[in-house]
Amino acid sequence: MAEPFLTNLGVPPIEQGRPPTVEGFPSGLNGNNKSQWQQAVHEMIPSGDSFRDWGLTLRRYVDLCEEFGVFPFQQVHQSHNDQIVELLHEARRQFVYFANKNQFFSKIKIRSTHHKVTITDKGFNLVVYAKARIEDPTFLKWLEHLPLPFRFPFIRSDSNRHTKVVSDNLSIFVENSTYDLPERWLVGYEISIPFYPDLPNNELPSRKEMERFVLDILWMPLIRSMRPKGLNHRLI
């Protein structure tokens, strides 16, 4: 059975039933980057699940393109996918810088992490957040007294959500609906992208396919390669 996600990347159905090969370079990728693809294929250890093997290889390919400073999907900077990777990279860099500069996670005990893509009228929003425990009763005051330009504004709302707008497409938020329950915090950030990804297919991909493409191929290599200090085993 063919996987629409891989088909949209230019992987023929017959190739999807076996692990990726050097010769099976997907047509939706940048033809100049076959050395990165070759390395990704050679590093992949077959798991017995061809779909999983393809996903791991594609993630590693994008990661290698990031390391070498080349566009994963096109030869020139025209692809929405390459623009999205750059926007996600910059937003991720800004968040990690904020967290490290202010030792943001020293006051936070993470319980679980989550990633969500929401399709909008013009593009999509990527929300990355943690369910966390924060026992310090002065946490919000601390956020409001961080040095500029990191300081959170003093805002009270029905949702008890505090947001710091970092750039045009990045905002960091903390939220607790009660304030008196330290285990009920949500801590994370939202990245807004003003256009849709391009999947190489004549048909319009479904929302599910776009969400999976953003999370599995465009985002995961970035989040794994840039982590806040002290969070080596947490993907936030």
N, C-alpha and C positions, 0 to 999 in steps of 0.2 A: 504493500500500500504506500503510495507516494505521500510525502509530507508537504503540504502547501507552503510552509515556511521555507523549506529548502528549495522547492520548485521556484519560488519567487526570487531566489538568489541565483538562479540559473543552473541548479544541480539537476540533471536528468533523473527521472524516476528510477531508471535501471541502476544508477550509481548510488542511490540512497539506501539500497539494501545491503551495502557493504561499506567498510570503513573508507574514509577519503584517501586518495592517492595523490602523488605529485602530479601525475598526468591529468587527474580529474579536477583541474583548476576551474572553479565556478565562473561562469561568464559575467556575473554581476560584480566581480572584483576588478581592481586595477591591474591590467595586464602587465604593468611594469614591476609588479611586486611578487613575481613568481618565486624569488629567492626567500621571501618571508613566508610564503605559502609552503615551500619545500621544508623549511625549518619547522614550521608548525606541524606539518604532517609527520616528520621524523620524530618529533618530541611526543606525539600522541601515542599512548599505550592502549591498544584496542581493549574495549570492555565487554565485547559480546553484544552490545547494543549499538547498531550502526547510527541511529539518530543521535544518540548521546555522543558518539565519537565525532560526528560532524559538528555538533554544537561546541565541543571542547576545542576542536581544531580551528573553527571560525573565531572563537574568542581569542585564542592564542595568536592567530593571524593579525587581528586588529591590535592586539597588545604589541606585537612586534612592529607593526606599522607606526604605532605611537612612539616606540623607542627609536626608530630610525627617522622619524619626522616626515613620513610620506603619507599620501592620501590613500586610505584603504580601498576606496571605491572608484575613483576616477583619476586620470592622469593630470588633470588641471583642476583648479579650485572652482568647480561649477556644480558639483554634486551636492544636493541637500544633505546627503549622508555625511560627507566630509565636513560640511559646515556645522552640522549637528554635533559631530565628534569634537570639533574645536570649541563650540559653545559649552558642551558638557564638561570638557577638560578644564576650561577656564573657571566655570562655576565650582567644580570640584576642588580646584586649586584654591580658590578664595575661601571655601568652607574649611578646608584643612588648615589654611593659614590662620583663620579666625580661631578655630578650636585650639591650635597649638599655642598661638600668641597669648591666649587668655586662660590656658589650662582648663578649657571648658568642661572636659569630661572628668576632671578630678573630683567634682561634686556630684557626679551622676553614676548610679549603678544601673547598667542596662540589663533589662530582663529579656527582651526579644527585639529583633529588627525587621523592618518591612520595607518593601519597594512597590510603588504603584504608579502606573501610567494612566493618565486621563486624557482622552482625545478631546480637543477643543475645536471651535469653528475654524481656526486658522492653523493649528498645529497640535501641540500636546504639552501637558505639564507632567513632570516627573517629581514625585514626592518620595523622599527617603526619610524614615523616621524610626525612632526607638520607643518602645514602652519601657519606662524607666522608674526607678525609685530615687527620690531626692529627699533626704531627711533634713537638710539644712533649711531652717525656717527663713533665713535671710537670702535665699537664692535669688528671688526676684529683685530685691534691693541691690544685690550684687550686680545683676545684669544692668540695672538702671544706673549704676555708678562705674561701669567700665570706662576706661579712657576712650576718648574720641579717637577714631571714628567707629569704634566697636559698640558703643553704648546703645542699649535698647531704650526706646522711648517709653515714657511712663503712660501706660494705657490700661484702662480697665474696660472690660466688655462682658457681655453675658456669657460668652464661652470661656472667659479667663484665658484668652489666647494672646500672647505677646509676640510681636513680629518685628524683626530687624531687617529692613530692606538693604541689602548689600550692594546690589547692582540692578540694572534693568531687568535681568532675568533670574536673579537669585534672591531669595529671602530665607532667613532662619527663624524658626519659631519654637516656642515652648508653650505648653498648655496644660492646665490642670483644672478640671471642672469643679473641684471642691476646695482646693488649697489645703485642706486639713487631712488629706489622705496622701502620704508621701509616695505610695506605690502607684498612683494614678496619673503620673506625668506622661505626656507625649513630647518628645524632643526630636527636632529634625529640620529639614530644609526642603524648599521647593524650587525647582528649576523650570522656567517657562521657555519653550522653544516656539518661534513664530511660524513654523511651517512643518509639513509632514515629511517623514522619511521617504526616500525613493526605493521601492523594491522592483527589481528588473523583471517586470511581468506586464503583459498587455492588459491584464485585468486589474481593477482596483483592489488592493488587498483589504481584507477584513480588519476591523478594529483589533481583534484578537491577534492577528498576524502582525500588525504594526506594533502593538504593545510588546509582543514577544521579541520582535526584532530589536526594538529600542533597548529592552532590558538585557536580553541575552547576548546580543552582538555589539551594540554601541556602548552600553553603559558598564557592564560587568568588568571588562578589562580596565577601565579607568578607575573604578572604585577599588579594585584589588591592588592597583599599582600606586595609589596615593591614599594612605591611611593616616588618620590623626594619631598622635603619639599615645601609646597605651592601649590602643584598640586593634592589635594585630590580628585578633580572631573575631572581630566584629565588623560586619559590612554595613557601615553607616557613613 
